Amino acid sequence: MDLLTAERQLQAAQRAADVDSLDALLHPQVVGAGADGTVFTKEDDLASYRSGALRITSLVEESLDVQEDGQTGMTRMVAAVDAVQGGAAMSARLRYTRLWVREDGNWRVLAATFVPV
């Protein structure tokens, strides 16, 4: 699978709150940073989807840049996102930057950030 396909699978898993697919696409040591500076782990992210604390109702990709270099890669995406987080509805245009690593032929997110655009 190429990195573009992996990124699109991640987006689909986020939209569907597909915890099994997210688990497969996130590296065990993934660390993310949110727009407010909050740092979260893989288990934090999966738990938010599993519990329903985070529900993405719409994620529309506006732009996407994909770079691959051997066993590492980066995706930079701007998306319009509607979500319910902690019971509160939110809408934002966000820039996601993800560092990916390839293990056994599979791409997995090792680091991620998102900030408002």
Secondary structure as the mmCIF struct_conf table of DSSP 4:
data_model
#
loop_
_struct_conf.conf_type_id
_struct_conf.id
_struct_conf.beg_label_comp_id
_struct_conf.beg_label_asym_id
_struct_conf.beg_label_seq_id
_struct_conf.end_label_comp_id
_struct_conf.end_label_asym_id
_struct_conf.end_label_seq_id
HELX_RH_AL_P HELX_RH_AL_P1 LEU A 3 ALA A 16
TURN_TY1_P TURN_TY1_P1 ALA A 17 ALA A 17
HELX_RH_AL_P HELX_RH_AL_P2 VAL A 19 LEU A 25
STRN STRN1 LEU A 26 ALA A 33
TURN_TY1_P TURN_TY1_P2 ALA A 35 ASP A 36
BEND BEND1 GLY A 37 GLY A 37
STRN STRN2 VAL A 39 THR A 41
HELX_RH_AL_P HELX_RH_AL_P3 LYS A 42 SER A 51
TURN_TY1_P TURN_TY1_P3 GLY A 52 GLY A 52
BEND BEND2 ALA A 53 ALA A 53
STRN STRN3 LEU A 54 ASP A 69
TURN_TY1_P TURN_TY1_P4 GLY A 70 GLN A 71
STRN STRN4 THR A 72 GLN A 85
TURN_TY1_P TURN_TY1_P5 GLY A 86 GLY A 87
STRN STRN5 ALA A 88 GLU A 103
TURN_TY1_P TURN_TY1_P6 ASP A 104 GLY A 105
STRN STRN6 ASN A 106 PRO A 116
#
